Amino acid sequence: MQGLRIVSYSLALMAGLAAHAHAYQAVDVVRGGTITGRITFKGTSPAPKTIAVTKDAEACGREKTVTSLVVGADQGIQNVVVRIADITRGRRLPAPAEVTFDQKGCEFVPHVLLFPAGSRVRIRNDDGILHNTTVNGEANPAFTVAQPEFRRVVEKRIAKAEMPIKVRCDVHSWMGAWWISQEHPYYALTDSHGAFTLTDVPPGTYTLEAWHETLGKTTAPVVVAADAVARVTVEMTNR
């Protein structure tokens, strides 16, 4: 029995050391570089889709444009989360913040919300009707928040880094969004042209990861030189 206890303790110690070894470490970045580029759609751009509103049309309108995949005229994909997947040392993560996640016109705003781990999310309801927001995390506890007209703001703290965290409204089936909670500062969200920029990156070779809610995950190698700009274009397509 004593031998079993020793083995169990050794395995737990090794697991703890391994987790600590891979934890992100904040350091002073000297002569950091920049990663900039675009995430583009390969193939024929999908046509925008609309869905009919079946509930609370007075507040929500009669139809909604589906925003799960937005591709611009220049093939740039909006709302792609771009991050360095394997970075272990670099610029300090900004302090946990208070970020706002709104419900306007029966849509979540923003559709993808990025923030440092440990931040508090202010879930607002500006519609004046009932919304029932369900947040499904794995590293962070799942929860549901009912927000009738009189309960305009609810705050929740997201303690751990997790990507992605799915959000939906149980009252309005078309309402969906994503939260991204990160442990390092090297992440960005693409704009309407699919463009992104990551700054003050320590020189080195990294794996750049692009994640999109319907297109999945794509990775690409990137080499960052001191005081230099690394330009990257990553193509994504339907799978």
MIDOSE-1310 file (N, C-alpha, C; in nm, 2 decimals, decimal comma, always signed):
residues 239
mqgl	+0,08/-0,12/+0,00/+0,00/+0,00/+0,00/+0,09/+0,13/+0,00; +0,20/+0,12/+0,08/+0,29/+0,24/+0,08/+0,35/+0,26/-0,05; +0,39/+0,15/-0,12/+0,45/+0,16/-0,25/+0,35/+0,23/-0,35; +0,22/+0,19/-0,34/+0,12/+0,24/-0,43/+0,10/+0,39/-0,40
rivs	+0,11/+0,43/-0,28/+0,10/+0,57/-0,24/+0,21/+0,65/-0,30; +0,33/+0,60/-0,29/+0,45/+0,66/-0,35/+0,44/+0,68/-0,50; +0,40/+0,58/-0,57/+0,38/+0,58/-0,71/+0,28/+0,69/-0,75; +0,16/+0,69/-0,68/+0,06/+0,79/-0,71/+0,11/+0,93/-0,69
ysla	+0,18/+0,95/-0,58/+0,24/+1,08/-0,55/+0,33/+1,12/-0,66; +0,42/+1,03/-0,70/+0,52/+1,06/-0,81/+0,45/+1,10/-0,94; +0,34/+1,03/-0,97/+0,27/+1,06/-1,10/+0,20/+1,20/-1,09; +0,14/+1,23/-0,97/+0,08/+1,36/-0,95/+0,18/+1,47/-0,96
lmag	+0,30/+1,45/-0,90/+0,41/+1,55/-0,90/+0,45/+1,57/-1,04; +0,47/+1,46/-1,12/+0,52/+1,48/-1,26/+0,41/+1,55/-1,34; +0,28/+1,52/-1,32/+0,18/+1,59/-1,39/+0,18/+1,74/-1,36; +0,20/+1,77/-1,23/+0,20/+1,91/-1,19/+0,32/+1,99/-1,25
laah	+0,43/+1,92/-1,25/+0,55/+1,99/-1,31/+0,53/+2,01/-1,46; +0,47/+1,91/-1,53/+0,45/+1,93/-1,67/+0,36/+2,04/-1,70; +0,25/+2,05/-1,62/+0,15/+2,16/-1,64/+0,22/+2,30/-1,61; +0,31/+2,30/-1,51/+0,38/+2,43/-1,48/+0,48/+2,46/-1,59
ahay	+0,54/+2,36/-1,65/+0,64/+2,38/-1,75/+0,58/+2,44/-1,87; +0,45/+2,41/-1,90/+0,38/+2,47/-2,02/+0,30/+2,59/-1,99; +0,30/+2,64/-1,87/+0,23/+2,76/-1,84/+0,30/+2,88/-1,90; +0,22/+2,98/-1,94/+0,27/+3,10/-2,01/+0,34/+3,18/-1,90
qavd	+0,46/+3,23/-1,95/+0,54/+3,32/-1,86/+0,56/+3,46/-1,92; +0,53/+3,56/-1,84/+0,54/+3,70/-1,88/+0,68/+3,74/-1,87; +0,74/+3,80/-1,97/+0,88/+3,85/-1,97/+0,88/+3,98/-2,05; +0,99/+4,05/-2,03/+1,02/+4,17/-2,11/+1,06/+4,13/-2,25
vvrg	+0,98/+4,17/-2,35/+1,01/+4,14/-2,48/+1,11/+4,24/-2,54; +1,23/+4,19/-2,59/+1,33/+4,28/-2,65/+1,33/+4,26/-2,80; +1,32/+4,37/-2,87/+1,32/+4,36/-3,02/+1,22/+4,27/-3,07; +1,10/+4,28/-3,03/+0,99/+4,20/-3,07/+0,95/+4,23/-3,22
gtit	+0,89/+4,13/-3,28/+0,84/+4,15/-3,41/+0,69/+4,15/-3,42; +0,64/+4,16/-3,54/+0,50/+4,17/-3,57/+0,45/+4,07/-3,67; +0,34/+4,01/-3,64/+0,27/+3,92/-3,73/+0,15/+3,99/-3,79; +0,14/+4,00/-3,91/+0,02/+4,07/-3,97/-0,02/+3,99/-4,10
grit	-0,15/+3,99/-4,13/-0,19/+3,92/-4,25/-0,34/+3,92/-4,26; -0,39/+3,82/-4,34/-0,53/+3,80/-4,37/-0,57/+3,66/-4,36; -0,70/+3,64/-4,32/-0,76/+3,50/-4,33/-0,86/+3,51/-4,45; -0,85/+3,43/-4,55/-0,93/+3,44/-4,67/-1,01/+3,31/-4,69
fkgt	-1,12/+3,32/-4,76/-1,20/+3,21/-4,80/-1,15/+3,15/-4,93; -1,13/+3,02/-4,94/-1,09/+2,95/-5,06/-1,21/+2,89/-5,13; -1,24/+2,94/-5,25/-1,35/+2,88/-5,32/-1,45/+2,99/-5,34; -1,57/+2,95/-5,38/-1,68/+3,05/-5,41/-1,74/+3,09/-5,28
spap	-1,75/+3,22/-5,26/-1,80/+3,28/-5,14/-1,95/+3,24/-5,12; -1,99/+3,20/-5,00/-2,13/+3,16/-4,98/-2,22/+3,28/-4,98; -2,33/+3,27/-5,04/-2,43/+3,38/-5,04/-2,49/+3,41/-4,90; -2,51/+3,53/-4,86/-2,57/+3,56/-4,73/-2,71/+3,49/-4,72
ktia	-2,74/+3,44/-4,60/-2,86/+3,38/-4,57/-2,94/+3,46/-4,47; -3,07/+3,45/-4,49/-3,16/+3,51/-4,39/-3,26/+3,41/-4,33; -3,30/+3,43/-4,21/-3,40/+3,35/-4,15/-3,52/+3,43/-4,10; -3,63/+3,37/-4,10/-3,75/+3,44/-4,05/-3,76/+3,45/-3,90
vtkd	-3,80/+3,56/-3,84/-3,81/+3,57/-3,70/-3,95/+3,52/-3,66; -3,95/+3,43/-3,56/-4,07/+3,36/-3,52/-4,13/+3,40/-3,39; -4,05/+3,50/-3,32/-4,09/+3,54/-3,18/-4,05/+3,68/-3,16; -4,14/+3,76/-3,09/-4,10/+3,89/-3,05/-4,06/+3,98/-3,17
aeac	-4,14/+3,98/-3,27/-4,11/+4,05/-3,40/-4,10/+4,20/-3,37; -4,18/+4,25/-3,28/-4,18/+4,39/-3,25/-4,04/+4,44/-3,21; -3,97/+4,36/-3,13/-3,84/+4,40/-3,08/-3,73/+4,35/-3,17; -3,76/+4,23/-3,24/-3,65/+4,16/-3,31/-3,65/+4,19/-3,46
grek	-3,76/+4,24/-3,52/-3,77/+4,26/-3,66/-3,83/+4,13/-3,72; -3,85/+4,13/-3,85/-3,91/+4,02/-3,92/-3,82/+3,91/-3,97; -3,69/+3,95/-3,99/-3,59/+3,85/-4,04/-3,45/+3,89/-3,99; -3,36/+3,79/-3,99/-3,23/+3,81/-3,95/-3,13/+3,76/-4,05
tvts	-3,02/+3,83/-4,07/-2,91/+3,78/-4,16/-2,82/+3,69/-4,07; -2,80/+3,57/-4,12/-2,71/+3,47/-4,05/-2,57/+3,52/-4,06; -2,51/+3,53/-3,94/-2,37/+3,59/-3,93/-2,26/+3,49/-3,89; -2,30/+3,36/-3,90/-2,20/+3,26/-3,86/-2,09/+3,25/-3,96
lvvg	-2,11/+3,29/-4,08/-2,00/+3,30/-4,18/-2,01/+3,42/-4,27; -1,92/+3,52/-4,25/-1,93/+3,65/-4,32/-1,80/+3,66/-4,40; -1,82/+3,65/-4,53/-1,71/+3,67/-4,63/-1,72/+3,79/-4,71; -1,62/+3,88/-4,71/-1,63/+4,00/-4,79/-1,60/+3,98/-4,94
adqg	-1,62/+4,09/-5,01/-1,60/+4,09/-5,15/-1,45/+4,06/-5,19; -1,36/+4,08/-5,10/-1,22/+4,05/-5,12/-1,18/+3,92/-5,06; -1,28/+3,83/-5,03/-1,26/+3,70/-4,98/-1,22/+3,69/-4,83; -1,20/+3,81/-4,77/-1,16/+3,81/-4,63/-1,28/+3,76/-4,54
iqnv	-1,24/+3,68/-4,44/-1,34/+3,62/-4,35/-1,34/+3,70/-4,22; -1,45/+3,75/-4,18/-1,47/+3,82/-4,06/-1,49/+3,73/-3,94; -1,45/+3,78/-3,82/-1,47/+3,70/-3,70/-1,40/+3,57/-3,69; -1,28/+3,57/-3,74/-1,19/+3,46/-3,72/-1,09/+3,49/-3,60
vvri	-1,08/+3,40/-3,51/-0,99/+3,42/-3,40/-0,85/+3,37/-3,44; -0,75/+3,46/-3,44/-0,62/+3,43/-3,47/-0,53/+3,43/-3,35; -0,45/+3,33/-3,32/-0,37/+3,33/-3,20/-0,24/+3,25/-3,23; -0,14/+3,28/-3,15/-0,02/+3,19/-3,15/-0,05/+3,08/-3,05
adit	-0,05/+2,96/-3,11/-0,10/+2,84/-3,03/+0,01/+2,79/-2,93; +0,13/+2,81/-2,97/+0,24/+2,74/-2,89/+0,33/+2,84/-2,82; +0,30/+2,96/-2,80/+0,39/+3,05/-2,73/+0,38/+3,03/-2,58; +0,50/+3,03/-2,52/+0,51/+3,01/-2,38/+0,57/+3,12/-2,30
rgrr	+0,63/+3,22/-2,37/+0,69/+3,34/-2,31/+0,66/+3,46/-2,39; +0,64/+3,57/-2,33/+0,61/+3,69/-2,41/+0,55/+3,80/-2,32; +0,50/+3,90/-2,39/+0,44/+4,01/-2,32/+0,33/+3,97/-2,22; +0,33/+4,05/-2,11/+0,23/+4,02/-2,01/+0,09/+4,03/-2,06
lpap	+0,00/+3,94/-2,01/-0,14/+3,95/-2,04/-0,20/+4,07/-1,97; -0,28/+4,15/-2,04/-0,34/+4,27/-1,98/-0,42/+4,22/-1,86; -0,44/+4,31/-1,76/-0,51/+4,27/-1,64/-0,66/+4,24/-1,67; -0,72/+4,15/-1,60/-0,86/+4,12/-1,62/-0,94/+4,24/-1,62
aevt	-1,04/+4,25/-1,71/-1,11/+4,37/-1,74/-1,26/+4,34/-1,72; -1,34/+4,45/-1,73/-1,48/+4,44/-1,74/-1,53/+4,46/-1,88; -1,58/+4,36/-1,95/-1,62/+4,37/-2,09/-1,77/+4,36/-2,10; -1,82/+4,42/-2,20/-1,97/+4,43/-2,22/-2,01/+4,33/-2,34
fdqk	-2,11/+4,26/-2,31/-2,17/+4,17/-2,41/-2,32/+4,20/-2,41; -2,36/+4,26/-2,52/-2,50/+4,31/-2,53/-2,59/+4,23/-2,61; -2,72/+4,26/-2,59/-2,83/+4,20/-2,66/-2,91/+4,31/-2,72; -2,90/+4,33/-2,85/-2,97/+4,44/-2,92/-3,04/+4,39/-3,04
gcef	-3,17/+4,42/-3,05/-3,24/+4,38/-3,17/-3,24/+4,23/-3,18; -3,24/+4,16/-3,06/-3,24/+4,01/-3,06/-3,11/+3,95/-3,13; -3,00/+4,02/-3,12/-2,87/+3,97/-3,16/-2,77/+4,00/-3,05; -2,67/+3,91/-3,04/-2,56/+3,93/-2,95/-2,46/+4,02/-3,01
vphv	-2,41/+4,12/-2,93/-2,31/+4,22/-2,98/-2,20/+4,23/-2,87; -2,08/+4,19/-2,91/-2,04/+4,14/-3,04/-2,07/+3,99/-3,06; -2,05/+3,95/-3,19/-2,08/+3,81/-3,21/-1,97/+3,72/-3,16; -1,85/+3,77/-3,16/-1,73/+3,70/-3,09/-1,67/+3,80/-3,00
llfp	-1,66/+3,76/-2,87/-1,60/+3,85/-2,77/-1,47/+3,79/-2,71; -1,36/+3,86/-2,72/-1,23/+3,82/-2,67/-1,20/+3,90/-2,55; -1,14/+3,83/-2,45/-1,10/+3,90/-2,33/-0,99/+3,81/-2,25; -0,92/+3,88/-2,16/-0,82/+3,80/-2,08/-0,89/+3,72/-1,98
agsr	-0,84/+3,60/-1,95/-0,89/+3,51/-1,85/-0,90/+3,59/-1,71; -1,01/+3,57/-1,64/-1,03/+3,64/-1,51/-1,12/+3,76/-1,53; -1,15/+3,79/-1,65/-1,24/+3,91/-1,67/-1,38/+3,89/-1,63; -1,45/+4,00/-1,60/-1,59/+4,00/-1,57/-1,67/+4,04/-1,70
vrir	-1,77/+3,96/-1,74/-1,85/+4,00/-1,85/-1,98/+4,05/-1,81; -2,01/+4,18/-1,85/-2,14/+4,24/-1,82/-2,24/+4,21/-1,93; -2,33/+4,12/-1,90/-2,43/+4,07/-2,00/-2,55/+4,17/-1,99; -2,56/+4,25/-2,10/-2,67/+4,35/-2,10/-2,79/+4,30/-2,18
nddg	-2,90/+4,35/-2,15/-3,02/+4,33/-2,23/-3,09/+4,46/-2,26; -3,07/+4,52/-2,38/-3,12/+4,64/-2,42/-3,25/+4,63/-2,49; -3,31/+4,51/-2,50/-3,42/+4,49/-2,59/-3,56/+4,51/-2,51; -3,56/+4,50/-2,38/-3,68/+4,52/-2,31/-3,78/+4,40/-2,32
ilhn	-3,72/+4,29/-2,36/-3,80/+4,16/-2,36/-3,72/+4,06/-2,29; -3,77/+3,94/-2,27/-3,70/+3,83/-2,20/-3,60/+3,77/-2,29; -3,47/+3,76/-2,24/-3,37/+3,68/-2,30/-3,32/+3,58/-2,20; -3,29/+3,47/-2,24/-3,24/+3,36/-2,15/-3,10/+3,31/-2,20
ttvn	-2,99/+3,37/-2,15/-2,86/+3,35/-2,21/-2,80/+3,23/-2,14; -2,76/+3,13/-2,22/-2,69/+3,01/-2,17/-2,55/+3,01/-2,22; -2,46/+2,99/-2,13/-2,31/+2,99/-2,16/-2,26/+2,85/-2,13; -2,21/+2,78/-2,23/-2,16/+2,65/-2,22/-2,01/+2,64/-2,22
gean	-1,94/+2,63/-2,11/-1,80/+2,62/-2,10/-1,76/+2,48/-2,05; -1,64/+2,44/-2,07/-1,58/+2,32/-2,01/-1,48/+2,35/-1,90; -1,38/+2,43/-1,93/-1,29/+2,47/-1,83/-1,36/+2,56/-1,72; -1,46/+2,64/-1,77/-1,53/+2,73/-1,68/-1,67/+2,67/-1,67
paft	-1,74/+2,69/-1,55/-1,87/+2,63/-1,53/-1,97/+2,69/-1,63; -2,06/+2,60/-1,67/-2,17/+2,65/-1,76/-2,28/+2,72/-1,67; -2,35/+2,81/-1,73/-2,46/+2,88/-1,65/-2,56/+2,93/-1,74; -2,68/+2,96/-1,69/-2,79/+3,02/-1,76/-2,83/+3,15/-1,68
vaqp	-2,85/+3,25/-1,76/-2,90/+3,38/-1,70/-3,03/+3,42/-1,76; -3,14/+3,43/-1,68/-3,26/+3,48/-1,73/-3,27/+3,63/-1,71; -3,30/+3,71/-1,82/-3,30/+3,85/-1,81/-3,43/+3,91/-1,87; -3,53/+3,92/-1,78/-3,65/+3,99/-1,82/-3,63/+4,14/-1,83
efrr	-3,73/+4,21/-1,86/-3,72/+4,35/-1,89/-3,65/+4,43/-1,78; -3,68/+4,39/-1,65/-3,63/+4,47/-1,54/-3,49/+4,43/-1,49; -3,44/+4,32/-1,55/-3,30/+4,28/-1,52/-3,21/+4,31/-1,63; -3,16/+4,43/-1,64/-3,09/+4,47/-1,76/-2,95/+4,43/-1,77
vvek	-2,88/+4,41/-1,65/-2,74/+4,38/-1,65/-2,71/+4,27/-1,55; -2,64/+4,17/-1,59/-2,59/+4,06/-1,50/-2,44/+4,05/-1,53; -2,36/+4,03/-1,42/-2,21/+4,02/-1,44/-2,17/+3,87/-1,40; -2,08/+3,82/-1,48/-2,03/+3,69/-1,46/-1,87/+3,69/-1,48
riak	-1,80/+3,63/-1,39/-1,65/+3,62/-1,41/-1,61/+3,49/-1,47; -1,53/+3,50/-1,57/-1,48/+3,39/-1,65/-1,33/+3,37/-1,60; -1,31/+3,28/-1,51/-1,18/+3,27/-1,44/-1,07/+3,21/-1,52; -1,10/+3,11/-1,61/-1,00/+3,03/-1,67/-1,00/+3,06/-1,82
aemp	-0,88/+3,03/-1,88/-0,86/+3,05/-2,02/-0,94/+2,93/-2,09; -1,01/+2,97/-2,19/-1,09/+2,87/-2,27/-1,13/+2,92/-2,40; -1,12/+2,83/-2,50/-1,16/+2,87/-2,64/-1,21/+2,75/-2,72; -1,33/+2,76/-2,77/-1,43/+2,86/-2,75/-1,53/+2,83/-2,65
ikvr	-1,60/+2,93/-2,60/-1,72/+2,91/-2,51/-1,84/+2,95/-2,59; -1,93/+2,86/-2,60/-2,05/+2,88/-2,68/-2,16/+2,95/-2,60; -2,23/+3,05/-2,66/-2,33/+3,13/-2,60/-2,46/+3,12/-2,69; -2,58/+3,10/-2,62/-2,70/+3,10/-2,70/-2,81/+3,16/-2,62
cdvh	-2,92/+3,20/-2,68/-3,04/+3,24/-2,61/-3,14/+3,13/-2,63; -3,20/+3,09/-2,51/-3,29/+2,98/-2,52/-3,43/+3,02/-2,56; -3,45/+3,16/-2,56/-3,58/+3,21/-2,60/-3,59/+3,23/-2,75; -3,48/+3,28/-2,81/-3,47/+3,31/-2,95/-3,36/+3,22/-3,02
swmg	-3,41/+3,12/-3,09/-3,32/+3,01/-3,14/-3,21/+3,06/-3,23; -3,23/+3,17/-3,30/-3,13/+3,22/-3,39/-3,01/+3,29/-3,33; -3,02/+3,32/-3,20/-2,92/+3,40/-3,13/-2,81/+3,31/-3,08; -2,69/+3,34/-3,14/-2,57/+3,26/-3,09/-2,45/+3,35/-3,10
awwi	-2,35/+3,31/-3,01/-2,23/+3,39/-3,01/-2,12/+3,31/-2,95; -2,00/+3,36/-2,94/-1,88/+3,29/-2,88/-1,80/+3,38/-2,79; -1,75/+3,33/-2,68/-1,65/+3,40/-2,60/-1,52/+3,33/-2,61; -1,41/+3,41/-2,61/-1,28/+3,36/-2,61/-1,20/+3,41/-2,49
sqeh	-1,16/+3,33/-2,40/-1,09/+3,37/-2,28/-0,95/+3,32/-2,29; -0,85/+3,41/-2,29/-0,71/+3,38/-2,32/-0,61/+3,40/-2,20; -0,51/+3,32/-2,20/-0,40/+3,33/-2,10/-0,28/+3,41/-2,14; -0,27/+3,44/-2,27/-0,16/+3,53/-2,32/-0,22/+3,63/-2,41
pyya	-0,14/+3,74/-2,44/-0,20/+3,85/-2,52/-0,19/+3,83/-2,67; -0,14/+3,72/-2,72/-0,12/+3,71/-2,87/-0,24/+3,65/-2,94; -0,35/+3,72/-2,94/-0,47/+3,68/-3,01/-0,54/+3,80/-3,07; -0,61/+3,78/-3,17/-0,68/+3,89/-3,24/-0,81/+3,84/-3,31
ltds	-0,90/+3,93/-3,35/-1,02/+3,89/-3,42/-1,01/+3,96/-3,56; -1,03/+3,89/-3,66/-1,02/+3,95/-3,80/-1,14/+4,05/-3,82; -1,10/+4,15/-3,90/-1,20/+4,26/-3,93/-1,28/+4,21/-4,06; -1,35/+4,31/-4,12/-1,44/+4,27/-4,23/-1,36/+4,24/-4,36
hgaf	-1,23/+4,26/-4,36/-1,14/+4,22/-4,47/-1,06/+4,10/-4,43; -1,08/+4,04/-4,32/-1,01/+3,92/-4,28/-0,87/+3,96/-4,22; -0,85/+4,08/-4,19/-0,71/+4,13/-4,15/-0,69/+4,12/-4,00; -0,57/+4,10/-3,96/-0,53/+4,09/-3,82/-0,39/+4,13/-3,80
tltd	-0,35/+4,17/-3,68/-0,22/+4,20/-3,64/-0,19/+4,16/-3,50; -0,07/+4,10/-3,48/-0,02/+4,07/-3,35/+0,11/+4,14/-3,33; +0,13/+4,21/-3,22/+0,25/+4,29/-3,21/+0,34/+4,25/-3,09; +0,46/+4,29/-3,09/+0,55/+4,27/-2,98/+0,57/+4,12/-2,95
vppg	+0,59/+4,04/-3,06/+0,61/+3,90/-3,05/+0,76/+3,87/-3,03; +0,80/+3,79/-2,93/+0,94/+3,75/-2,92/+0,99/+3,68/-3,05; +1,11/+3,71/-3,09/+1,16/+3,64/-3,21/+1,16/+3,48/-3,19; +1,12/+3,41/-3,30/+1,11/+3,27/-3,28/+1,02/+3,21/-3,39
tytl	+1,01/+3,08/-3,39/+0,92/+3,01/-3,48/+0,80/+2,96/-3,41; +0,68/+2,98/-3,46/+0,56/+2,96/-3,39/+0,46/+2,89/-3,49; +0,35/+2,84/-3,42/+0,23/+2,79/-3,49/+0,12/+2,89/-3,48; +0,08/+2,95/-3,59/-0,03/+3,04/-3,60/-0,16/+2,96/-3,62
eawh	-0,26/+2,99/-3,53/-0,38/+2,91/-3,54/-0,50/+3,01/-3,57; -0,58/+2,97/-3,67/-0,70/+3,04/-3,71/-0,82/+2,95/-3,68; -0,91/+3,01/-3,60/-1,03/+2,93/-3,56/-1,16/+3,01/-3,60; -1,25/+2,94/-3,67/-1,38/+2,99/-3,71/-1,49/+2,90/-3,67
etlg	-1,60/+2,95/-3,63/-1,71/+2,87/-3,58/-1,77/+2,77/-3,67; -1,77/+2,80/-3,80/-1,82/+2,70/-3,90/-1,71/+2,63/-3,99; -1,59/+2,70/-4,00/-1,48/+2,65/-4,08/-1,38/+2,57/-4,00; -1,39/+2,57/-3,87/-1,30/+2,49/-3,79/-1,17/+2,56/-3,77
ktta	-1,06/+2,48/-3,76/-0,93/+2,53/-3,72/-0,83/+2,50/-3,83; -0,75/+2,60/-3,86/-0,64/+2,59/-3,95/-0,51/+2,64/-3,89; -0,40/+2,58/-3,91/-0,27/+2,63/-3,86/-0,17/+2,65/-3,97; -0,08/+2,74/-3,94/+0,03/+2,77/-4,03/+0,16/+2,81/-3,96
pvvv	+0,27/+2,77/-4,00/+0,40/+2,81/-3,94/+0,43/+2,95/-3,97; +0,49/+3,02/-3,87/+0,53/+3,16/-3,89/+0,67/+3,18/-3,82; +0,76/+3,25/-3,89/+0,89/+3,28/-3,83/+0,89/+3,43/-3,80; +0,91/+3,47/-3,68/+0,92/+3,61/-3,64/+1,06/+3,65/-3,61
aada	+1,11/+3,75/-3,69/+1,25/+3,80/-3,67/+1,24/+3,93/-3,58; +1,35/+3,96/-3,52/+1,36/+4,08/-3,44/+1,34/+4,20/-3,52; +1,25/+4,29/-3,47/+1,22/+4,42/-3,53/+1,17/+4,41/-3,67; +1,11/+4,30/-3,70/+1,06/+4,27/-3,84/+0,91/+4,24/-3,84
varv	+0,86/+4,24/-3,96/+0,71/+4,21/-3,98/+0,70/+4,08/-4,06; +0,63/+3,99/-4,01/+0,60/+3,86/-4,08/+0,46/+3,87/-4,13; +0,45/+3,86/-4,27/+0,32/+3,87/-4,33/+0,27/+3,73/-4,37; +0,15/+3,70/-4,33/+0,09/+3,57/-4,35/-0,05/+3,58/-4,41
tvem	-0,08/+3,49/-4,50/-0,21/+3,47/-4,55/-0,25/+3,32/-4,53; -0,36/+3,30/-4,46/-0,41/+3,17/-4,43/-0,55/+3,15/-4,50; -0,56/+3,05/-4,58/-0,69/+3,02/-4,65/-0,77/+2,92/-4,57; -0,90/+2,94/-4,56/-0,99/+2,85/-4,50/-1,10/+2,82/-4,59
tnr	-1,17/+2,70/-4,58/-1,28/+2,66/-4,66/-1,37/+2,57/-4,59; -1,49/+2,55/-4,65/-1,58/+2,45/-4,59/-1,52/+2,31/-4,59; -1,55/+2,24/-4,49/-1,50/+2,10/-4,48/-1,61/+2,00/-4,50
